Amino acid sequence: MDEAKIVKKMSRVGILGNVVLAGFKLFAGILGRSGAMVSDAAHSLSDVFATFVAYLGVRLSMQPEDEEHPYGHERLECVASLILGLVLAGTGLGIGYAGIQNLLSKEDLAVPTLLPLIAAVISIVVKEAMFWYTMYYAKKLDSSVFKADAWHHRSDALSSVGSFIGIGLAKLGFPIMDPIASLIICLFILKVAYDISKDALDKMLDTSCGKEVEESLRSFIEKQPGVEYIDLLHTRQFGNKIYIDLEIAAKRDISLIAAHEIAESVHANVEKEFPNVKHVMIHVNPAKEQ
């Protein structure tokens, strides 16, 4: 199955699953008198928009290079991830606001019925399954935006855990725990939103790939035929791709043709060994005399 078909299949499952689940949880929350479950339904509904943004971002990032975008469109996936993070943050703040309003309300807090409790259990199972499903294909595609979408599903599953605990305690005679559960859900969602947004911004700002990746690259390059040592190695993230600026040292007395062949060999082998590497800019220096 090619990437476009995988993306379309994931998006269809995500959107349809969230629409059905959000409707069920909203019905259960209203009928069962649970503010936490209504908040949980709003979270699921935001996942519909999140999956659509993920689909759009990935499809746009797959566009080939053109005259105006010679480096490709991979950063559009980062833009989509950032939008997902902001949507998730907005959802969390909305849930938190509703929870605070319920806590400050002078009216007696309603005790939820059994229906929202059942809805919470069903939501936990379904959303956890959607997390693993989406994450499996996100790793196959190496898609940061679909990984963010997977965590969107996981955050919904965990918010349902919060709903389950809050509703359960409310039924045991502590109705205040229902809006408190909404506040806990809010905090968790804001943490996930922060992580997703930070990852997107890091990839948009040419952040390096980190010591572990660079050490792995350095070890591999130094073993290539003709490479005496490395003078400079810089990496930067461009969406889900890696760009490398590299200066290698070769023997001083070899021909220009031989130096060019070493550089071409290193370039090809690095891109073959590290599939995420989109381009390597190599400069060959004469090695220092012993």
N, C-alpha and C positions, 0 to 999 in steps of 0.2 A: 504493500500500500504506500503510495507516494505521500509527501508531506501535506500537500493541499487537501487530499482526501482525509488524512488523519485530523487536520485542523477542523475541517467541516464536520466530521463525525463527533469530535469532542465538543464542539460548540452546540451541536444539535442536542446532544445528551445533557449538557449543562443547562441550556436555556429551558428545555422542556421539563427536566427534573426540578428545577428551581421554581418554575411557574406552578406546577402541580403541588409542590411542597409548601410554597408560600400561601397558596389558596387554602390548603388544608389547615395550616397552622393559624391563619387568620380566623377561619371558621371556628376552630377549637378554642382560640383565645377569647373571641367575642362571646361565643355560646357558653364557654366555661368560666367566664369572668376572671381571666388572668391577663394582667398588664404585661407580665414577663413574656407570655406566649405571643401576644400581639407584637411586642418589640422583636421577638425572635422571627416572626413572620416578615417584618419590615427588613430585617437582615437578609433573609432568604430572597426577598424581592430585589434587593440591591445586587444580589449575585447574578440576576438575570442581565442587568445592565453591565456588570463586570465581565461576564462571559462574552457578551457582544463586543465590548471594547477590546478584550483579549483577541478575539477572532479578527476584528478589523486591524488591530495593530500588527498581528503576525502576517496577515495577507499583504498588507502594505509593505512590511519590511522585506518580504520575499521578492519584491520588484527588482529587476536587474539594474546594474549601473547605467546611467545615461549621461548626456553632456553636462547637465546641470548638477548631477549627483554622481561624480566619478568614483566615489567611495561606497556607493550603494545606499540602501535605505534602512540599515539595521537599527539605527537609533530611533526609528519610529516605534519599535517595540518597547524601548525605554520610556518613550512618551506615553504609550498605552499603560505601562506599569505604573507610572506616576499618576495618571488619571485614576487607575484602580485604587491606589493608595489614598488619594483624596476623597474618592467616593466612599471608601470604607471608613475613613475618618469622619466624614459627614454623617454616615449611618450611625456610627458609635456615639457621636455627640447628640444626635436626635434621640437615641434610645436612653442616653443618660439624662437628657432634659425631661423626658417623659417620666422616668423613674423618680427624679427629684420632685416633679409636680405632684406625683402620687403620694410621696412621703410628706409633703407640706400641706396636702389637702386636708381640710377639716372634716371631711366626710369619713365615715367608717370604711375601712378597707374591706373589700369583698373577699370572701374565702373562695378560691377557685374550686371547680368541680374536678371529677376524675378525668374528664376528657382531655384537658391540657396536659395532664401527666402522661397519658397514653401518646399524645401528639409529640411530646418531648422525646420519648423513647424511640418512636418511629423516625423522628428527625435525626437523632444521634446516629442511628444505624445507616440511614440513607446518605447523610452528608459525609460520614466517614468513608463509605464506599465510593462516593463521588470524589473525595480527596485522593484516594489511592488510584482510582481510574485516571484522573486528570494528571496526577504526578507521574504516573507510569509513562504516559505519552509525552508529557512535558520534558522528561529526561531524554526520551528518544529523539525529540526535536531540539533539545537543548534550548528551550524557550523560557526566558525569564518571566515573560508576561503570563504564560500558562502555569508556571510554577507559582506565581503570585495568585492566579485564579484558583489553583489547588488549595493554597493556604486560605483563600477566601472561604472555600468549602469547609476546611478544617476549623476555621474560626466560628463558622455557623454551627458545626457539630458541638464545639466546646461551649458556645453560647446556649445551646440546647441543654447541655449538662447543667449549666447555671440555672436555666429555667426549671429543669427537673428538680434540682435541690431546693430552689426558692418556692416552687409550687408545692413540693412535698412538705416542707416545713410550714407553709401557710395552711395546708390541710390539717397539720398536727396542732394547730392552734396559734400559729405565729404569722398572721396575715401580713405583717410588716416585711417579712422576708421576700415576698413577691416583688415589690418595687426595689428592694435591696439587690435582688438577683439581676434586675435590669441595670443597676449601676455597676455591678461586677462585670456583666456582659460588655458594657460600655468601655471599661478600662482595658479589658482583654482585646477588644476590637481596635482600640486606639494604638495598642502596642504592635499589633500585626500591621496596621496601616503605616506606622512609623518605619518598621523594618522594610516593608515593600518600597516605600518612597525613598528611603536612604539608599537601597540597592539600585534603584532606577537612577537616582542622581549621581551616584558613584560612576555608573557606566556611561553617563552623559558627559561627565567632566574629565574624560581621558584618565581615569584612575588606573594605577598600575595593577597588574594581576596578582601582586603579592609575592612574598619571598618564596613560598613553596613552589609556585608555578615557575618562577624565574630560576630557582635552583635546579629544577627538573630540566628546563630548557638549557641552562648552562652546562649541566652534566652531559646532556645528549650532544650538544654542538661541539664541545671540546673533544669528543670521540670521533668526529668526522675526519675523513682522510684529508690531509693538507692543512688542517687547522692547528697552528702552534699554541695559541691561547686566545682568549677573548679580551679585547680592550674595552668594549662597552656593550651593555645589554639593557635596553629599556623596553618595557611593554606597556601597552595601554588597551583598555577595553573599549570596544566600539560596538555598542549593543551587546549581542551575545558572541561577537567575534573578537579576535585578538590581533593587534598589529604590533610588529616588532621592529625596533631600530637596533641594528647590530653592527659592531665593528670587530672583525676578526684579524688576527695576525697570521701571515704566511711567510715562508722562507724568502729572504731578500733577493736571491739570485734566480728566481723562477721567472718565466716569461709572463707577459700580460695575458696571453691566451690561457696559460695554466692557472693564473690567479682567478681569471673569469670562470673557468671550469670548476674551481673549488667553490666559489661563491654560488654558482648555479646548483651544484650538488647539495650544498648546505641548505639553500632555499627550498629545493624540492623535497629533501629528506625531512626537514622540519615540518613542512605543511602536510606531509604524509603521516608522520608520527603523531602530530598534534592537530586533529581535524578542526579545532576551533580557530586555528591560526589562519587568517585570511590573507595576510601579506607580510613578507619579511623584506625590509630595506637593508641591504648589506653593503658595507664598505670594507675593502681589504687593505690593511696596513702592512708595511714591511716589518717583519719581526726584528726586535732589537738584537744587536750582535752580542754574543756571549762574552 
